[in-house]
Amino acid sequence: MARPREPNGVEPAFSEEDIQRRQFGPRGVPGAPDPAKMTPQREKKTPKDVEPGHTA
């Protein structure tokens, strides 16, 4: 029996990438920590308070 499908427009709780990371680790090495870090320049550019915006 097939599992029930999510209605259109609803994202699943986790993606295929999340499943792969769980199985193989972030860089293909199971159990290894993720070495990716936000650079200081990118951190400065990232807004701290995100306004949801205005509708037209």
C-alpha positions as CSV (number, residue, x, y, z in Angstrom):
1,M,0.0,0.0,0.0
2,A,1.4,3.4,-0.9
3,R,1.9,6.0,1.8
4,P,-0.4,9.0,1.7
5,R,1.0,12.0,-0.3
6,E,1.4,15.5,1.0
7,P,-1.0,18.0,-0.6
8,N,0.5,20.3,-3.3
9,G,2.5,23.2,-1.9
10,V,3.5,21.5,1.4
11,E,7.2,20.9,1.9
12,P,8.2,17.6,3.5
13,A,9.9,17.7,7.0
14,F,13.2,16.8,5.5
15,S,14.7,16.7,2.0
16,E,16.7,14.1,0.0
17,E,19.8,16.1,0.9
18,D,19.1,15.7,4.6
19,I,18.8,12.0,4.2
20,Q,22.1,11.8,2.3
21,R,23.9,14.0,4.9
22,R,22.6,11.7,7.6
23,Q,23.9,8.6,5.8
24,F,27.2,9.9,4.4
25,G,28.1,12.9,6.5
26,P,28.5,16.5,5.3
27,R,31.6,15.8,3.1
28,G,31.1,12.1,2.4
29,V,32.7,11.0,5.6
30,P,30.3,9.5,8.0
31,G,30.4,11.0,11.5
32,A,32.7,13.9,10.5
33,P,31.8,17.4,11.6
34,D,30.6,19.9,9.0
35,P,33.7,22.1,8.2
36,A,31.6,24.8,6.4
37,K,31.6,28.1,8.3
38,M,30.1,31.4,7.5
39,T,32.8,33.9,6.5
40,P,32.9,37.2,8.4
41,Q,32.0,39.1,5.2
42,R,29.0,37.0,4.5
43,E,28.0,37.2,8.2
44,K,28.1,41.1,7.9
45,K,25.9,41.0,4.8
46,T,23.3,38.7,6.3
47,P,20.5,40.8,7.8
48,K,19.8,40.3,11.5
49,D,16.2,41.3,11.6
50,V,14.4,39.9,8.6
51,E,11.2,41.8,7.7
52,P,8.7,39.6,5.9
53,G,8.0,42.4,3.4
54,H,4.9,44.0,2.2
55,T,2.2,42.7,-0.1
56,A,1.3,44.7,-3.2
